[in-house]
Amino acid sequence: MLQLNDSVEPESPGAAVLHTVEGEVEDGVEVAFTPPGAVASRGYGSAVACCSPLQTLKPFHVNNPTMQAKVKEYFVFRPGTIEQAVNDIRTVALPSEDGEVLSVWLLTEVDHWNNEKERLVLITERSLLVCKYDFINLLCQQVTRIALNAVDTISVGEFEFPPKSLNKREGSGVRVQWDKRPRPSFLNRWNPWATDVPYATFTEHPMAHAHEKVASLCQLENFKTQLIQAVKKAYKEHPILGRSNGVLLLERPLLIETYLGIMSFINNEAKLGYSMTRGKIGF
């Protein structure tokens, strides 16, 4: 025999009523549950009628493949980050050595092993400053200073790899060479951590066209134009004795001598060269 607490009237709203099937009182009796507000019936149909079974709740992940969602993964696009970074990076330039800052750019540097690296690049009156900036902790970690009057060649073109290379990239870039050294030494060429490489190669940031606030900082064509103008002016105002003045401008493929490219494949696919959110952590 099943009973409910009689402190609630069965006819009152909100009361849940259990009914037994008439004539069946032995063990194993079927019991129908009438939810609040439902009309209870004593017929046999009430013995088998019941509300729909409870659904098991499972966690799920929202996959938003839109460009706007991808932008939020980069710390550089967080509110106030790029403004703070630009202010910090301007203090790196030394007026006595670099002169006035002409422009600041957010670009991707592609090293001699095809690794992508997020960089803030400053064009000043006398120098090109390539800055490794931590957009998570808002710190400038490393600066490479290139004298503009030492730049001898600026090349623009599509990326090119050896015929048997297994790791290639699409797109174009700008390569800046200095000190009349066309290529690194044999040891530096096969050392992925070598820093004594006489050129720097830049391409557009992967989110260059995704966020209007920083779109002007990522335009590779505008960067190339301003760099050429700054180099020509530096040659004119600060010539180097014993060196033919003038920069060579070339349109040609930009060779990256990688063959197997396992390291760069992992680095570029995981975006390890960018300050990004990665699950519950960011680096």
SERO-4910 file (N, C-alpha, C, O; in steps of 0.05 Angstrom, whole numbers):
BEGIN
 pado doro    nc1    nc2    nc3   cac1   cac2   cac3    cc1    cc2    cc3    oc1    oc2    oc3
  Met    A     17    -24      0      0      0      0     18     24      0     35     27     18
  Leu    A     15     43    -19     30     68    -21     14     91    -12     -9     94    -21
  Gln    A     25    108      4     11    132     14     29    156     11     54    153     13
  Leu    A     17    178      8     31    204      8     26    217     35      7    211     49
  Asn    A     44    236     42     40    252     66     14    268     63     11    283     44
  Asp    A     -4    264     81    -31    277     78    -31    306     87    -52    318     91
  Ser    A     -7    318     90     -6    346     97    -13    364     73    -18    388     77
  Val    A    -13    352     49    -20    367     25    -45    354     13    -45    330     10
  Glu    A    -65    370      7    -89    360     -4    -84    351    -33    -72    365    -48
  Pro    A    -93    327    -40    -89    317    -67   -100    335    -88    -89    337   -111
  Glu    A   -122    350    -82   -134    367   -102   -121    394   -105   -126    409   -123
  Ser    A   -103    400    -86    -91    427    -86    -70    428   -109    -58    408   -116
  Pro    A    -66    453   -120    -46    456   -141    -19    450   -130    -12    456   -108
  Gly    A     -3    438   -146     25    433   -138     28    406   -124     50    399   -117
  Ala    A      6    391   -119      8    366   -105     13    344   -124      1    342   -145
  Ala    A     33    327   -118     39    304   -135     25    280   -123     27    275    -99
  Val    A     12    264   -139     -5    242   -130      5    216   -142     10    214   -166
  Leu    A      8    196   -125     15    169   -135    -11    152   -135    -26    154   -115
  His    A    -15    137   -155    -39    120   -157    -31     91   -161    -12     85   -174
  Thr    A    -46     74   -148    -42     45   -153    -65     35   -171    -86     47   -172
  Val    A    -59     15   -185    -79      3   -203    -98    -13   -187    -91    -29   -170
  Glu    A   -124     -7   -192   -145    -21   -176   -143    -51   -180   -140    -61   -202
  Gly    A   -146    -65   -158   -146    -94   -158   -119   -107   -157   -116   -131   -156
  Glu    A    -98    -90   -157    -71   -101   -156    -57    -88   -132    -49    -65   -133
  Val    A    -54   -104   -111    -42    -94    -87    -18   -110    -78     -5   -105    -58
  Glu    A    -12   -131    -95     10   -148    -87     36   -134    -94     37   -113   -106
  Asp    A     58   -147    -84     85   -136    -89     89   -134   -119     79   -150   -135
  Gly    A    104   -115   -126    111   -110   -154     89    -96   -169     88    -97   -193
  Val    A     71    -81   -154     49    -67   -167     60    -44   -183     80    -32   -176
  Glu    A     48    -38   -206     56    -16   -223     45     10   -211     21     11   -203
  Val    A     60     30   -210     52     55   -199     56     77   -220     77     79   -232
  Ala    A     36     93   -224     38    116   -242     41    141   -226     30    144   -205
  Phe    A     57    160   -237     63    185   -223     49    207   -238     53    211   -262
  Thr    A     32    222   -224     18    245   -236     32    271   -227     32    277   -204
  Pro    A     45    285   -246     59    310   -238     39    331   -231     16    329   -237
  Pro    A     49    352   -217     32    374   -208     17    386   -232     29    391   -253
  Gly    A     -9    391   -228    -25    404   -249    -37    384   -269    -54    392   -285
  Ala    A    -29    359   -268    -40    339   -286    -66    327   -275    -69    327   -250
  Val    A    -84    318   -292   -109    307   -283   -105    277   -278    -97    263   -296
  Ala    A   -111    268   -254   -107    240   -247   -131    224   -256   -154    232   -252
  Ser    A   -126    201   -267   -147    183   -275   -142    156   -263   -120    148   -258
  Arg    A   -164    142   -257   -161    116   -243   -161     92   -262   -160     69   -253
  Gly    A   -161     98   -288   -163     76   -307   -136     61   -309   -116     69   -298
  Tyr    A   -137     39   -325   -113     23   -328    -91     39   -343    -67     35   -339
  Gly    A   -100     57   -360    -80     73   -375    -62     88   -357    -39     94   -364
  Ser    A    -72     96   -333    -56    111   -315    -33     95   -304    -14    106   -293
  Ala    A    -36     68   -305    -15     52   -294     10     51   -311     32     47   -301
  Val    A      7     55   -337     29     54   -355     38     82   -364     59     85   -376
  Ala    A     21    102   -359     27    129   -368     45    142   -348     40    141   -324
  Cys    A     66    154   -357     83    170   -339     97    191   -356     96    191   -380
  Cys    A    110    209   -341    124    231   -355    149    220   -369    158    198   -363
  Ser    A    160    235   -388    183    226   -403    207    223   -385    210    238   -366
  Pro    A    224    203   -390    247    198   -372    266    221   -372    268    236   -391
  Leu    A    280    224   -349    300    245   -346    323    241   -366    332    219   -370
  Gln    A    332    263   -378    354    262   -396    380    265   -380    381    281   -361
  Thr    A    401    251   -388    427    254   -375    441    279   -385    444    282   -410
  Leu    A    449    297   -368    462    322   -376    491    317   -380    505    306   -362
  Lys    A    501    324   -403    529    321   -409    542    348   -416    529    364   -429
  Pro    A    567    353   -407    580    378   -415    586    378   -444    591    357   -456
  Phe    A    586    401   -456    592    404   -484    608    429   -489    607    448   -472
  His    A    623    430   -510    640    452   -517    628    468   -541    619    456   -560
  Val    A    629    494   -539    619    510   -560    642    515   -580    662    527   -573
  Asn    A    638    506   -604    658    509   -625    650    532   -643    631    529   -659
  Asn    A    663    554   -641    657    578   -657    680    582   -677    701    594   -669
  Pro    A    678    574   -702    700    575   -721    703    603   -734    720    606   -751
  Thr    A    687    622   -726    688    648   -739    715    662   -733    728    656   -713
  Met    A    722    681   -751    746    696   -748    746    712   -722    767    715   -709
  Gln    A    723    723   -715    722    739   -690    728    722   -666    740    732   -647
  Ala    A    720    697   -666    726    679   -644    756    673   -642    767    671   -621
  Lys    A    768    670   -666    797    664   -666    813    688   -656    834    685   -644
  Val    A    804    712   -662    818    736   -653    821    736   -623    842    745   -613
  Lys    A    801    727   -609    801    728   -579    822    710   -568    829    712   -544
  Glu    A    832    691   -583    853    673   -573    880    686   -572    897    677   -557
  Tyr    A    884    709   -586    909    723   -586    909    745   -564    891    762   -564
  Phe    A    929    744   -547    929    764   -525    933    792   -536    925    812   -523
  Val    A    946    795   -559    951    822   -569    926    837   -575    926    862   -576
  Phe    A    903    822   -580    878    835   -586    860    840   -562    838    850   -565
  Arg    A    870    833   -538    855    839   -514    853    869   -510    872    884   -517
  Pro    A    831    880   -499    828    909   -496    852    922   -481    859    913   -459
  Gly    A    864    942   -493    885    957   -481    913    945   -484    933    958   -477
  Thr    A    915    920   -494    941    907   -496    959    920   -516    982    926   -510
  Ile    A    949    924   -540    966    934   -561    975    963   -555    997    971   -561
  Glu    A    956    978   -543    963   1006   -535    986   1006   -514   1005   1022   -516
  Gln    A    984    988   -494   1005    986   -474   1031    977   -486   1053    987   -479
  Ala    A   1030    958   -504   1054    948   -517   1068    969   -534   1092    972   -532
  Val    A   1053    985   -549   1065   1006   -565   1078   1027   -547   1100   1036   -554
  Asn    A   1065   1034   -525   1077   1054   -507   1103   1043   -495   1123   1057   -492
  Asp    A   1102   1017   -487   1127   1005   -476   1149   1004   -496   1172   1009   -490
  Ile    A   1142    996   -521   1163    991   -541   1175   1018   -550   1198   1018   -559
  Arg    A   1161   1039   -548   1172   1065   -556   1195   1074   -537   1213   1088   -545
  Thr    A   1194   1064   -513   1215   1071   -494   1241   1056   -500   1262   1063   -490
  Val    A   1239   1035   -517   1263   1020   -524   1281   1036   -542   1306   1034   -541
  Ala    A   1269   1052   -559   1285   1068   -578   1301   1090   -564   1290   1104   -547
  Leu    A   1326   1092   -570   1344   1111   -558   1346   1135   -577   1356   1132   -600
  Pro    A   1338   1159   -569   1339   1182   -586   1367   1188   -597   1370   1196   -620
  Ser    A   1388   1183   -581   1415   1189   -590   1425   1169   -611   1442   1176   -628
  Glu    A   1414   1145   -611   1423   1124   -629   1403   1118   -652   1411   1113   -674
  Asp    A   1378   1119   -645   1357   1111   -664   1343   1135   -677   1332   1133   -699
  Gly    A   1342   1157   -663   1327   1180   -672   1297   1177   -665   1290   1161   -648
  Glu    A   1280   1192   -678   1252   1191   -673   1238   1166   -684   1246   1156   -705
  Val    A   1219   1156   -669   1203   1133   -679   1184   1142   -701   1168   1161   -696
  Leu    A   1185   1129   -724   1168   1137   -746   1143   1121   -748   1121   1131   -754
  Ser    A   1144   1095   -741   1120   1078   -743   1125   1052   -727   1148   1044   -723
  Val    A   1103   1039   -719   1104   1014   -704   1086    994   -719   1065   1001   -728
  Trp    A   1096    969   -721   1082    949   -737   1080    923   -721   1098    916   -706
  Leu    A   1058    908   -725   1054    882   -714   1055    862   -737   1037    860   -754
  Leu    A   1078    847   -738   1083    829   -760   1091    801   -750   1094    797   -726
  Thr    A   1094    783   -769   1104    756   -763   1131    754   -775   1135    758   -799
  Glu    A   1151    747   -759   1178    741   -770   1180    711   -776   1172    695   -760
  Val    A   1191    705   -799   1196    677   -807   1226    673   -807   1240    685   -823
  Asp    A   1236    656   -789   1265    653   -787   1275    634   -808   1260    624   -825
  His    A   1301    628   -807   1314    612   -828   1306    583   -827   1313    567   -845
  Trp    A   1292    575   -806   1281    548   -804   1251    547   -807   1238    528   -800
  Asn    A   1240    569   -818   1211    570   -824   1194    571   -799   1170    564   -801
  Asn    A   1204    580   -777   1188    583   -752   1176    611   -752   1189    631   -757
  Glu    A   1150    612   -746   1136    638   -743   1139    649   -715   1138    635   -696
  Lys    A   1143    676   -714   1147    689   -688   1132    716   -689   1137    732   -707
  Glu    A   1115    721   -670   1101    746   -668   1120    768   -659   1134    765   -640
  Arg    A   1120    790   -674   1140    812   -669   1127    839   -671   1110    844   -688
  Leu    A   1136    857   -654   1131    886   -657   1156    898   -671   1178    894   -661
  Val    A   1152    912   -692   1174    923   -708   1172    953   -709   1151    964   -716
  Leu    A   1194    967   -701   1194    996   -702   1212   1006   -724   1235    996   -727
  Ile    A   1203   1025   -739   1220   1039   -758   1226   1066   -747   1207   1082   -742
  Thr    A   1251   1072   -742   1259   1098   -732   1275   1113   -753   1278   1103   -775
  Glu    A   1285   1136   -747   1300   1152   -766   1326   1138   -775   1335   1141   -797
  Arg    A   1338   1123   -756   1364   1111   -763   1365   1080   -758   1385   1068   -764
  Ser    A   1343   1068   -748   1345   1040   -741   1319   1025   -748   1297   1037   -750
  Leu    A   1322    999   -750   1299    981   -751   1301    964   -726   1320    949   -723
  Leu    A   1280    965   -709   1281    951   -683   1260    928   -685   1236    933   -689
  Val    A   1270    904   -681   1253    880   -682   1251    870   -653   1270    861   -641
  Cys    A   1226    872   -642   1222    867   -613   1206    842   -608   1184    838   -619
  Lys    A   1217    825   -591   1202    802   -581   1187    812   -556   1199    818   -535
  Tyr    A   1160    813   -558   1144    824   -536   1126    803   -524   1112    789   -539
  Asp    A   1125    802   -498   1108    784   -483   1081    798   -479   1079    815   -461
  Phe    A   1061    791   -495   1035    804   -493   1018    794   -469    997    805   -464
  Ile    A   1028    774   -456   1014    764   -432   1022    780   -407   1005    790   -392
  Asn    A   1048    782   -404   1059    797   -381   1066    826   -388   1075    841   -371
  Leu    A   1061    834   -413   1067    861   -422   1096    869   -417   1101    889   -403
  Leu    A   1114    853   -427   1143    858   -424   1157    855   -450   1152    837   -466
  Cys    A   1176    873   -455   1194    870   -479   1217    852   -471   1232    859   -453
  Gln    A   1220    829   -484   1239    809   -476   1265    811   -491   1286    804   -481
  Gln    A   1265    820   -516   1289    821   -532   1285    841   -555   1264    843   -566
  Val    A   1307    854   -562   1307    874   -584   1331    869   -602   1353    867   -593
  Thr    A   1326    868   -628   1347    867   -648   1348    893   -662   1328    902   -674
  Arg    A   1371    907   -661   1374    933   -673   1389    931   -699   1412    921   -699
  Ile    A   1378    940   -721   1390    939   -748   1393    968   -758   1373    982   -761
  Ala    A   1417    977   -762   1422   1004   -772   1411   1006   -801   1418    989   -818
  Leu    A   1395   1026   -807   1384   1029   -833   1405   1034   -855   1401   1026   -878
  Asn    A   1426   1048   -848   1447   1053   -868   1465   1029   -872   1484   1030   -888
  Ala    A   1460   1007   -858   1474    981   -863   1457    962   -880   1467    942   -889
  Val    A   1432    969   -884   1414    952   -900   1422    956   -930   1423    978   -940
  Asp    A   1429    933   -943   1438    935   -971   1418    924   -991   1418    931  -1014
  Thr    A   1399    906   -982   1380    894  -1000   1353    890   -986   1352    881   -964
  Ile    A   1332    898  -1000   1305    892   -991   1291    876  -1013   1288    886  -1036
  Ser    A   1284    852  -1007   1272    834  -1027   1242    829  -1020   1235    826   -997
  Val    A   1226    828  -1041   1197    823  -1038   1189    801  -1057   1196    801  -1080
  Gly    A   1174    781  -1047   1166    760  -1064   1153    737  -1050   1148    738  -1025
  Glu    A   1146    716  -1064   1134    692  -1053   1156    675  -1039   1179    676  -1047
  Phe    A   1147    659  -1019   1165    641  -1006   1172    618  -1024   1155    607  -1039
  Glu    A   1197    609  -1023   1207    587  -1040   1223    568  -1023   1237    576  -1004
  Phe    A   1220    542  -1029   1233    521  -1013   1248    502  -1033   1242    502  -1057
  Pro    A   1267    487  -1023   1281    467  -1040   1260    448  -1051   1240    443  -1039
  Pro    A   1266    436  -1075   1246    418  -1088   1237    395  -1070   1214    387  -1072
  Lys    A   1256    384  -1054   1249    361  -1038   1240    368  -1009   1239    350   -992
  Ser    A   1235    393  -1004   1227    401   -977   1199    390   -971   1181    391   -988
  Leu    A   1196    380   -946   1170    369   -938   1153    389   -923   1129    384   -918
  Asn    A   1164    412   -916   1149    432   -901   1150    459   -915   1171    472   -913
  Lys    A   1129    466   -928   1129    491   -944   1107    510   -933   1090    502   -918
  Arg    A   1108    534   -942   1087    554   -935   1079    569   -959   1094    573   -978
  Glu    A   1054    579   -958   1044    596   -980   1047    625   -972   1054    632   -949
  Gly    A   1043    643   -991   1044    671   -985   1069    685   -992   1087    673  -1004
  Ser    A   1071    711   -986   1093    727   -993   1104    741   -969   1092    741   -947
  Gly    A   1128    754   -972   1140    767   -950   1160    789   -959   1163    794   -982
  Val    A   1172    801   -939   1193    822   -944   1218    813   -929   1217    807   -905
  Arg    A   1240    812   -943   1266    804   -930   1285    828   -930   1289    841   -951
  Val    A   1296    833   -907   1315    856   -903   1342    844   -898   1346    829   -879
  Gln    A   1362    850   -915   1389    840   -912   1408    864   -906   1404    886   -915
  Trp    A   1429    858   -891   1448    879   -884   1477    868   -884   1482    844   -885
  Asp    A   1496    886   -883   1525    881   -881   1536    865   -905   1556    851   -902
  Lys    A   1522    866   -928   1532    854   -952   1537    824   -949   1555    813   -961
  Arg    A   1521    811   -932   1524    782   -928   1499    768   -939   1478    771   -927
  Pro    A   1501    755   -961   1477    744   -974   1464    721   -959   1440    717   -962
  Arg    A   1479    705   -944   1468    682   -930   1484    676   -905   1508    683   -904
  Pro    A   1472    663   -886   1487    656   -861   1508    635   -867   1508    622   -888
  Ser    A   1526    631   -848   1547    611   -851   1534    583   -850   1511    580   -844
  Phe    A   1550    563   -857   1540    535   -858   1530    527   -830   1509    514   -828
  Leu    A   1545    533   -809   1538    525   -782   1512    539   -774   1494    526   -762
  Asn    A   1510    565   -779   1486    580   -772   1461    571   -788   1439    571   -778
  Arg    A   1466    563   -812   1444    554   -830   1431    529   -819   1407    524   -823
  Trp    A   1447    512   -806   1436    486   -795   1431    487   -765   1426    467   -753
  Asn    A   1434    511   -754   1428    514   -726   1401    529   -722   1400    553   -729
  Pro    A   1380    515   -713   1354    529   -711   1353    552   -691   1335    568   -692
  Trp    A   1373    553   -672   1373    574   -652   1394    596   -658   1399    613   -642
  Ala    A   1405    595   -682   1425    615   -690   1413    643   -691   1391    646   -701
  Thr    A   1428    662   -680   1419    690   -681   1436    707   -700   1428    729   -707
  Asp    A   1459    697   -708   1477    712   -725   1469    706   -754   1485    695   -770
  Val    A   1445    714   -761   1435    711   -789   1432    739   -801   1419    756   -789
  Pro    A   1445    744   -824   1446    772   -834   1421    781   -849   1423    798   -867
  Tyr    A   1398    771   -842   1374    780   -854   1350    774   -836   1352    758   -818
  Ala    A   1328    788   -841   1303    783   -826   1281    783   -847   1279    799   -865
  Thr    A   1263    763   -843   1241    759   -862   1215    764   -848   1210    752   -827
  Phe    A   1197    780   -860   1172    786   -847   1149    780   -866   1151    781   -890
  Thr    A   1127    772   -854   1102    768   -868   1079    778   -851   1084    786   -828
  Glu    A   1055    779   -861   1033    790   -846   1025    772   -823   1027    748   -824
  His    A   1016    785   -801   1005    771   -778    981    755   -787    965    765   -804
  Pro    A    976    730   -777    953    714   -786    926    727   -782    907    721   -795
  Met    A    924    746   -763    899    760   -758    899    789   -769    885    806   -759
  Ala    A    916    793   -789    919    820   -799    894    833   -809    890    857   -807
  His    A    876    817   -820    851    828   -832    827    821   -815    804    824   -824
  Ala    A    831    812   -790    809    803   -774    800    823   -753    777    822   -743
  His    A    817    843   -747    810    862   -726    816    890   -736    840    897   -741
  Glu    A    796    906   -740    800    932   -752    816    951   -735    829    970   -745
  Lys    A    817    946   -708    832    964   -690    862    963   -696    875    984   -693
  Val    A    872    940   -704    901    938   -709    908    932   -738    931    926   -745
  Ala    A    888    933   -755    892    927   -783    914    944   -795    930    935   -812
  Ser    A    915    970   -788    934    988   -799    963    981   -790    982    989   -803
  Leu    A    966    967   -767    992    960   -757   1003    935   -771   1027    928   -768
  Cys    A    986    921   -786    994    895   -797    997    894   -827   1003    873   -838
  Gln    A    994    917   -840    995    917   -869   1024    915   -879   1040    934   -877
  Leu    A   1031    893   -891   1058    888   -900   1067    907   -922   1090    915   -923
  Glu    A   1048    913   -940   1055    931   -963   1062    959   -952   1081    971   -962
  Asn    A   1047    969   -933   1053    995   -922   1080    995   -907   1095   1014   -907
  Phe    A   1085    973   -893   1110    970   -878   1134    971   -898   1153    985   -893
  Lys    A   1131    957   -920   1153    957   -940   1157    984   -951   1180    993   -954
  Thr    A   1136    999   -957   1139   1026   -968   1153   1044   -949   1171   1059   -957
  Gln    A   1145   1044   -924   1157   1062   -904   1186   1054   -898   1203   1071   -894
  Leu    A   1191   1028   -898   1219   1019   -894   1238   1028   -916   1260   1038   -910
  Ile    A   1229   1026   -940   1246   1035   -963   1252   1065   -961   1274   1074   -965
  Gln    A   1231   1080   -955   1235   1109   -952   1254   1116   -930   1271   1133   -933
  Ala    A   1252   1101   -907   1269   1107   -884   1298   1099   -890   1317   1113   -882
  Val    A   1302   1077   -904   1329   1068   -911   1342   1088   -930   1366   1095   -926
  Lys    A   1328   1097   -950   1339   1116   -969   1347   1142   -955   1367   1154   -961
  Lys    A   1330   1151   -937   1336   1176   -922   1360   1172   -904   1376   1190   -901
  Ala    A   1362   1148   -891   1385   1143   -874   1411   1143   -889   1431   1153   -880
  Tyr    A   1411   1131   -913   1434   1131   -930   1443   1159   -937   1467   1166   -939
  Lys    A   1423   1176   -942   1429   1204   -951   1440   1221   -928   1458   1236   -931
  Glu    A   1428   1217   -904   1435   1234   -881   1458   1223   -864   1472   1238   -851
  His    A   1461   1196   -865   1482   1184   -848   1498   1163   -865   1496   1139   -860
  Pro    A   1512   1172   -885   1527   1153   -903   1550   1140   -888   1561   1151   -869
  Ile    A   1557   1116   -896   1579   1101   -885   1603   1104   -904   1601   1098   -927
  Leu    A   1625   1113   -892   1649   1118   -909   1660   1092   -920   1661   1072   -906
  Gly    A   1668   1092   -945   1680   1069   -957   1659   1049   -967   1667   1027   -976
  Arg    A   1634   1055   -966   1613   1037   -976   1596   1051   -996   1588   1074   -992
  Ser    A   1590   1037  -1017   1572   1049  -1037   1545   1053  -1025   1532   1035  -1015
  Asn    A   1535   1078  -1027   1510   1084  -1014   1486   1077  -1033   1488   1081  -1057
  Gly    A   1466   1067  -1021   1443   1059  -1037   1433   1031  -1029   1450   1014  -1022
  Val    A   1407   1026  -1031   1396   1000  -1024   1386    987  -1050   1374   1001  -1067
  Leu    A   1390    961  -1052   1381    946  -1075   1353    935  -1070   1349    921  -1050
  Leu    A   1334    942  -1088   1306    933  -1085   1301    911  -1105   1304    915  -1129
  Leu    A   1293    888  -1096   1289    864  -1113   1261    852  -1110   1250    852  -1088
  Glu    A   1251    842  -1132   1227    826  -1131   1235    798  -1139   1241    793  -1163
  Arg    A   1236    780  -1120   1246    753  -1125   1236    734  -1103   1227    743  -1082
  Pro    A   1236    708  -1108   1227    689  -1088   1245    690  -1063   1269    694  -1066
  Leu    A   1233    686  -1040   1248    686  -1015   1253    657  -1007   1235    643   -998
  Leu    A   1278    649  -1010   1286    621  -1005   1288    615   -975   1302    630   -961
  Ile    A   1275    594   -966   1279    584   -939   1288    555   -942   1274    538   -951
  Glu    A   1313    550   -933   1326    524   -937   1319    505   -915   1337    499   -898
  Thr    A   1295    495   -914   1288    473   -896   1279    449   -913   1268    452   -934
  Tyr    A   1284    425   -902   1278    401   -917   1257    384   -902   1235    381   -912
  Leu    A   1264    374   -879   1245    358   -864   1225    375   -849   1201    371   -851
  Gly    A   1236    394   -834   1219    415   -822   1200    406   -800   1178    417   -797
  Ile    A   1207    385   -785   1189    375   -764   1186    397   -742   1164    401   -733
  Met    A   1208    409   -734   1206    430   -713   1188    453   -721   1171    461   -706
  Ser    A   1192    463   -745   1175    486   -754   1146    478   -758   1128    494   -754
  Phe    A   1142    453   -767   1114    443   -770   1099    444   -743   1077    453   -742
  Ile    A   1112    433   -722   1100    433   -696   1096    461   -686   1075    468   -675
  Asn    A   1117    478   -689   1115    505   -679   1093    521   -693   1078    536   -679
  Asn    A   1091    519   -719   1071    535   -734   1043    525   -731   1024    541   -730
  Glu    A   1040    498   -730   1013    487   -727   1001    494   -700    977    499   -697
  Ala    A   1018    493   -679   1009    499   -652   1010    529   -645   1003    537   -623
  Lys    A   1020    545   -664   1022    574   -660   1039    580   -635   1032    598   -620
  Leu    A   1061    566   -632   1078    569   -608   1093    596   -609   1102    605   -588
  Gly    A   1094    608   -632   1108    634   -634   1091    658   -627   1100    681   -630
  Tyr    A   1066    653   -619   1047    674   -613   1038    672   -584   1037    651   -572
  Ser    A   1031    695   -572   1020    696   -545    990    690   -547    975    707   -556
  Met    A    982    665   -539    955    657   -543    945    641   -519    960    632   -502
  Thr    A    918    639   -517    906    622   -497    907    593   -507    902    588   -530
  Arg    A    915    575   -489    918    547   -497    904    531   -475    917    522   -456
  Gly    A    878    527   -477    863    514   -457    861    531   -432    851    554   -433
  Lys    A    869    521   -409    868    536   -384    893    552   -379    895    565   -359
  Ile    A    912    551   -398    937    566   -395    941    583   -420    927    580   -440
  Gly    A    960    601   -418    967    618   -441    996    623   -442   1009    628   -421
  Phe    A   1008    621   -466   1036    627   -469   1042    633   -499   1064    638   -506
***
